[in-house]
Amino acid sequence: MMPCPEFPEEIRLIIWDLDETFWNGTLTEGGIAYRQDCHDLVLALNRRGVMNAICSKNDHANIERLLKAKDIWDQFIFPSIDWTAKGPRIAAMLDQIGLRPQSVLFIDDNPMNLAQAAAAAPGLNTAGPEVICHLKDAPQLAGKDDPDLSRLGQYKIKEAKNHAKEITDDSSLDFLRKSDVQVLFDYDVTAHLDRAIELINRTNQLNFTKNRLPENIEDARAKLGAALSHNTSDAALIRVRDRFGDYGYVGFYLTRRIQNTRRLEHFCFSCRTLNMFIEHYVYDVLNNPELPVRGEVLSDLQNDPIKVDWITPLTLLPEKEKPAQTVQNFGPIFARGGCDLASLMHYLTLHSSQITEEFNAPRNGQMLRRDHTAFLMPALGGGLSAAEMEAAQSLGYQAQDFETDLLSICRPGSLCFLSFWADADIPVYRHKDTGLQVPYWLVGAQNHDLIARADLRAAVAKTDVQRERLNILSRYFEHLGLLGPGQMVQRYTQILDVIPPQVQIVLMLANERGSLFFLNRDKPRHRHHQILNTALRQVAEQRPNVMLLNPENHIHDAQDLLDLNHFRRDVYHRIYLELLEGLRLPKAA
């Protein structure tokens, strides 16, 4: 007896010959004996999400009539029934369906047909009818429980779409433009965590990074959940629909932001949408982050110049009962600040193709804090003198650190995001000769006077460069401390005054509650953040084009906090939803 067959990978599709395979006998030569075991196997496999197709040399109308009478015609996808050679037909079928030959099994009683198919689709699994009785228990055909036949429904949509395309004279791209393709970015990944895991672990042809999760579902949930919670992670599930139907969640991505450079850790899509260029569109929306491609992928994002212009993006509003809505285009966006805005801008890439980011950046073991107004004020006031620039460079700062594109934001429909959290936490030092005022800090020395604390300088300086700059700071600068309330109001007023009134300004308030606050409500709020927020609220008054975003509205408990200034990813998503609700902008032209 033939042993249970083994295949190199999971089988996702069986292509059936009919005569002397799916049934005994030949339809055109005197009749057949219908095989109920094959009939039942097709039904069972479909309930596992393993698809079934037909490649037969027969008259299409007769086969369709017979299988409809047996109530199984609709259980097959992409039936290919004519009198031409099977090899080219199978190769074309796999291209239309979007499956690799290695995940497909072709069953036929004719060895010549099997050989021809294997030559036309290298890697295709082939077998004679004797394999049929073993397929029900073959481990590579276990599939995944799908009692609602959702996967079959998705392939039926693809089949109908392919048929509609064949009967038109349009080119492929013109056809897509007439298909009303809509893409929903669903950022609430935790609500559909198992689907994200399935896409990561089960997709191959359009899985670019192939960073698999553990096979154990609990371990996979824990690992992906941990990655999703981090403030430097950005992620979404991708749902697609068009005039032919709803394909469901067919894609997932997760980027990690390291030193303000985004890198894709997961970027995977179901082959259901192959040749719809969904992956191209999503990659473009994400502004082409670094993408380490592993193994064979049936799509070339970096070298394919195609411009996707047939997709309508959708987004979900906070009210769960509301349907997804078309994404509004906000026009140019300018953002200057820290990691809070870096996390928020991920969501805004869906709304604007022109985003200017001026964020904090690491340099030589310390962080350039562009969210401190000391770097912005010279740019608004004519720049630094040569002597001031020389003083700034002695601490490692560069000329471009005192420049900005803020003044270029002026079109109606433009958005300007500003965050000045460093004003509340980073002390200012004054150069004794030139009067230049700049912030300076190292990790572990926030809010401290580095000039007065020789012990602290010795503790936080990790490199020769840092030690040299601390020596310069101590010799040529004096400690002024944190900005006072009056200084903050004066600076923020000056900044807002240079922004045209037709530009919508969004100011980020600072979080005042640490994790201990949620354990003890009598715990005082962060005093310096309170001072900052009071100043921001004061300058925002009487300015109808200014909106305040308060992260505290979306920090529900201590679990939402990584620390005082950094939150779980879903906190930033909730801030984004508040932004959508609060903005009332004219659509960009």
N, C-alpha and C positions, 0 to 999 in steps of 0.2 A: 504493500500500500504506500502511496506517495506520502512523504512526510509533510507536515505543515510548512508552507512556503515561508521563506524569509526574504525581505527586500532591503536594499541599502538605506532606505529612509521611509517615513510614513507615507502611505498611499492615500492620495486625496481624490483620485478620480479613477474609475474603471471604465474603459471603452470596450463595449460589447460588440462582437460579431453576432449575427442572429442565426442564420442557417447552420445547423449542426453544432451550435454553441448555446445560444440562449434557449433554443428549442431544438428538438430532434427532427431531422428531415429538412427538406428544401422547399420553400414556399412555392416556387415556380415549377416544381417537378413532382406534383402529385400530393402535396399536403404535408402537414407537420404534426408532431406530438408536442404540445406545449408543456414546458417544464415549470411546474409550480415552484420547485425549489429555487430556480433562478428568479422568478417573480418575487418570492418572499425575501430573497437575499437583497434585491434592489431596494425593497421597502425598508429592510432592516438597516442597510448601509446609509440610506438617506437620513434615517433617524439618528445616525451617528455623525452626520455631517460629511460623510464620504459620498461624493457625487458619482453619477452614472451617466454615460453617454453612449451613443450608437455610432458604429461605422460599418455599414453593410452595403453589399452589392445587391440591390433590389429596387423595386419600384416604390418611390416614396409614398405615393397615395395609398397603395395597398398596405404598406407597413403601418402607416398612421391609422388607417381604418381598423386594422386588426388590434393594435395595441390600445386604441381607445376603447374598443369593445372589451378588452381585458382590464380596463380602468388603470392602465399603468403608463400611458403615453406621456402624461405630464410629470412622471417621475424621472424622466430622462432630460438631460440638457444637451443642447447643441447636436441634435441628431443629424448625421451625415449619411444620407441614403441615396445612392445613385450607382452608376455602372462604371465609374472611373477608378483608377488605381487607388488603393487605400493609403499608401505611404504618404503621398503629398497631402491627402485630405487630413490625415492625422496630424501632420506637422502644422497645417493651417489651423486646425482645431485648437491645438495647444497654444498657438499664438493668439487666437481670439479669446480663449478662456484665461490665458495668462498664467499657465502652470509650467513648471520645468518638467521635462520628460522623466526625470528620476522619481517624481512623485506620482507617476501615472502607470497604470497596468492595462495592457491591451490583451484581450483574450480572443483567440481565433483558432479554428480547427485547421486552417491552411498554413503549413510552414512557410510557404512563399510569401503570403501576406504578412506573417510575423517578421520575416527577414527584411522585407521591403519597408515595413514601418520602422523597424529598428535602425535601418540605414537612413531613413528620412528624418528621424528624431533621435539622434544619438543619446544614449542613456535611458531610453524607454524600456520599461519592464514588459516582457512578453511571456505568454504562457498559452498552452492549449486548454481545451475544456476540462481536462482532468483536474485542473487546479480549483475548479468552482466549489467542490464539496469541502474544501479546506479554508475558504476565504472567511467564513463567518467567525472563525476562531483565530485567524492570523493576527499576531500582536500589532503589526504595522497597519491594520485596518480597524483598530479599536476606535479611532476617532474621538469625538466628544459628544456627550448626550445632547441631542437637538430635537426634542419631541415636537416642537412647533415647526420644524423644517425651515427654520429661518435661513440657513445657508443655501438650501435649495431655492428658496424664494429670491435670494440675492443673485444667484446665477441665472435664474429665469429672467430677472430684470436685464442682466447683461446680455442674455440671448436675444431678448426683444430689441434691445438697443442695437445690437449688431445687425439684426435683420432689417431694422429701420434704416440703418446706415447703408446697407447693401442696395436698397431699392431707391436710393437718392443718387443724384449726380453730383452731390456736393463733395468737396474734398474733406479729409478727416477733420481739419480745424474748423471749416465752415459748419460741419455737422455738430461739433461740440458747441459752437457759438449759438446754435439753434436748440440746444438741449436743456437750457435753463439750469445749468449746474450751480448748486449752492453748497457752500462749505461752512459748517458750523465749528467754531473753535470753542470746545467745552473745557473750561479751565478747572472745573470741579472733578478732578480725576479720581479722588477718593470715593466718589459716589459710584464709580464704575471701575474700581481697582482691578477686578478679576479680568475684565476685558482688556485693560492695558497690559496685564501680565500675559494674557493669551497672545496679543499682538507681538510682544517682545520675544516670547519663547517659541511661537509657532510660525511666524512669517519668515520666509527665506528670500524669495525673489526680490522683494523691495525692502529688506531689512539691511540698512546701510552699515550700522555699527556692529550688529550681532553681539551685543553685550547681553548675554542671556541671564535670566534670574534662576534661582534654585528651582528644581522640579517640584519639591515639596511646596504646596500652595501656601502654607502658613509662613514658611521661611521666605517665600517670594513676596508675600504681602508685607512682611516686616521690613525686608530690604528696600522694596520700592517705596513703602510708606516713609521710611527714614529719609530717603533721597528727596521725596516730595516735600517734606517738612522744612527743609533748609531754606534760609532766606536767599541763597545764591542760586537756587534751582528755579527754573521756569519750565512749565509743562502744560500740555493740553492733549485731549483726545480730539480727533478729527472725525466729524460726521459728514456724510455726503448724500445729497439727494439731487435728482433731476426730474425731467418730465416723465421719465419711465418708472420712477419709484424711489424709495429710500434705501440706501445701501447700509445704513447703520453706522456704527463706529468702525471706521476702516483704517485709522491711522493714529499714531501716538508719537510725541516727541518729548524729550526732556533735555534741557540745556543746563550746564553748570557755568556760572560766571566766576572766573578765576582772574583776579587782578584786572577786572573790567573787560576781560575778553571772554566771549561766550563760546562754548564748545558743546557740540551735540554728543550726549552720552547715549541717547536712544533716538532713533529716527527710523520708524518702520511703518509699512503700509500693507494692507491686504492686496493681493493680486486682483481682487474684484474690480478695482479701479485702474488697473493697468491701462496705459494709453489715454487716460483722461488727464494726465499731467498734474494730478493733485499734489504729488510730492514736490514738483517744481514750484507750484504756487505757494505751498507752505514754506518752503525753503526761502523763497523770495520775500515773503512776509516777515520772516525772521531775520532779514537782512544778511543772508548768506553767512551764518556763523561757521566756525571751524568744524569740519566734518571728517573724522577719520573713517574711511570706507574700508570694510574688511570683507574679503571674499568676493564672490560673483554677485553683481546686482544688475537687474535688467533696466536700469535707468541711469543716465549720466547727467548729474545735476551741474557739475562744474563746467562741462564742455559743450552742453547742448544749449544753444542760444535762444531757444524758443521763449517767446513772451506770452504768458498766459493772460488772455484778456476776456475769457468767457465765463469767469467764475464770479459769483456774487457772495461776498462774505457775510456770515450771520453771527450774531452774538446773543447771549442770554441776558435778560435783565434780572434784577434781584427777585422780583415776584415770580415764584415758581410757576404760578398758573398762567403767566403770560407766555405766548409763543416766542420763539426766536425772532429777532428783528434784523433787518438789513443794517449793516454797520455804517455809521455816519462818518464821512470824511471830514476831518477837522482842519485840513490844510497844514501849513508848516508848524512844527513843534520845536520849541527850544527848551532845554532842560539843563539847569545848573545846580549841582548839589552833590549829595553823597549816595550811599548804597540804597537809601530809601527810594530815591528817584530812579536809580538804576533798576530796581525791582519793578517799579511802577511802569517804566517805559516799555518793558516787554509787552504789556497789554496794549500800549498805545501804537505799537507797530502795525496793528490791524487797522488803525484809523488814519494813518498818515504815511506817505512814502517819503516824507522829508522831515527827518528828525535830527536836530543838532544837539549833541550831548557834550556837556562840559562837566565831567565827573571827577571825583577823587581818583588819584592814581598813585601806585607805589613807585618809589624811586630810591635806589641806593639804601634800602633798609628802613625807609620811613615813608609816610604817606603824605602826598601833596593834597592838602585839604581845600579843594576848591569851594567847599561849602562854607568857607570863612570869607567874610566880605573884605578882608584886608587885601585879597587878590583882585577883587572886582572893582574896588573904588578907584585905583589908579587908572584902570582901563576906561573908566567913565570920566576921568579928570585930566586926560592928556598924556597919561603914561608916566613912567619913571624917568628921572634925570639919569645921566650917565653915572654919576656918583652913587645914586640910590640903587641902580642896577648892579653896580659892582658890589655894593653891600649885600644885596639880595643873593647874588651868586656865591658869596662867601659861605652862605648857609645851604647851598645846593639848589637854589631856585634858578629858574631860567626865564628868559624874556617872555616866552609864550605863556608863562604862568600868570602874567599880568595883562593878558589880552582876553577878549571876549567877542562873540558874535551876537551878543544880546541886542545891540542896536540895529541889527539887520532884520529883526522880527517886527513887521509893521503891517502886514496884510490883514484885512478883515477875515475872521475865521481862524486866525493864528492862535496858538496856545503857548504860554510862557510859564514853565514850572520853575519855582525857586525854592531852595531849601538852605537854610543858614544854621544848621545845627551846631557847626563848629564854633560859631560865635559864643555859644553858651558853655563850651567845654575846653577850648584851647586858648591858652594865655597868649597875649601879644607882647612882643619885645620891640624896643625902640633903639635904632642905631644912633649912637651918641653923636656922631659927626653930621650925618645927613638928616636925621629925624625920621628916616624910613621906619614904618611900623609893620611888622610881619608876625604871624603866628609861628610858633615852633614847639614841637613836642616829639617824644619818642614813646613807643608802647611801654606802659607802666609808669609814665610820668604825667599823665593828663591832669590838668588843674594845678600842677605844682610849679614852683619857681625853680627852674633848673640852675639859675645863676647862684642862688643862695644855698642850694643843696648839693654840695660836693659828693656826699654819700650817694645821692640819687643818680647823679651823673655817672658815677662809677658802676652803679647797678644796672642801668638801662642801656649804656653804650656797649654794643656787641661787636663793632668793627672799628678799624683804625679811622675810617672816614667819619663815623659818628663821633668818635672821641675828638678828632680834629675840629669838627664843627662845634661841638660843645665848648671847646677851648676858645674858639672865635666868639661864640655867643657870650661867654663869660667876660671876655676882654673888651669887646667893642659894642655890646648892647646892654640895655638896662630893662628890667622886668616891669611891665605896666599892668599885667594881670588881665583878667577877663573884661570884656566890654561891659560898660554900665548901661542901665536902661535908657538914659538920654542919648548915649552914643548909638545904640541900636536904632532907636526911633529916627534919629537924624540920618543914619545911613540908609535905612529902608525907605524913608521918604524920598531921598535923593534917587534911589534906584527906581522906584515906581514912577517917579516924575518923568523919567526919560523914556518910558514905555508908552506908545500911543494908546489912547483910550479905547480904540477899536480892537485891541488885543486882549483876549481873556487871560488873566493872570491867576495862577494857582500857587498859593503859599502853603508849604508843609509845616504844620505845627509839630513840635517835639513831644515825645511821650514823657509824661511826668511821673508815671507809676512803674516802679520796679516790681520784681516778683514778690518781694516781701510785703508789698502793699496788699496783695490778694490774700496773704495769710493774716495780716493785721491791718485792718482798715484805718487804725489810728496812726499808722506809719506815715510820716510826712512825705509830701510829694517832693520831687527833685527841684530844689530851689532855683538853680540856674536855668532849667528848662521852663520853669514858671515865668521867670523874668523875660526870657526870649519870647514866649507865647504872648505875654502881655503886650510887648512891643509890637509884635506882628498884628495882633488884633487892633491895636490903636491905629496903625498906619493903614489898615484895611478899611477902617470906618470911612464912610462917605465916598467910597470908591466902588461904583457898581460893577466894574470889570474885574474885581478881585474876589476870588473864592478861597476859603480856608479849608484845608483837609486836615482832620484831626485823627491820627491813628488810634487814639484811645477809644473812639467810637466802635472800633472793630477788634480790640483786644479784650477777649471775654474772660480769660483767666490766666494764671501764671504759665500754663502750658503753651500759650500763644507767644510767649517771650523767650527768645534765645538769650538776650540781655536787654538792658534798658533801650538800646538804639537799634536792635535787630529782632525781627519777628519771623514767625513761621510764614511760609509762602502763601498760605491761604488768607493771612491777614492783608497782604498787599492786594490779593484778588478782591477782597471785600472793599478795600479802599478804592480800587478801580471801579467797582460797581456803584459806589457812592458818587464817584466822579461822573459817570454816565448819567446818573439821575439828576445831578446838579447843574450840568453844563447846558446852556441854551445858546448854542452857536449857530450862525448861518452856515449852511453847507458851502464848502469850498467849491470854487468854479472848476 
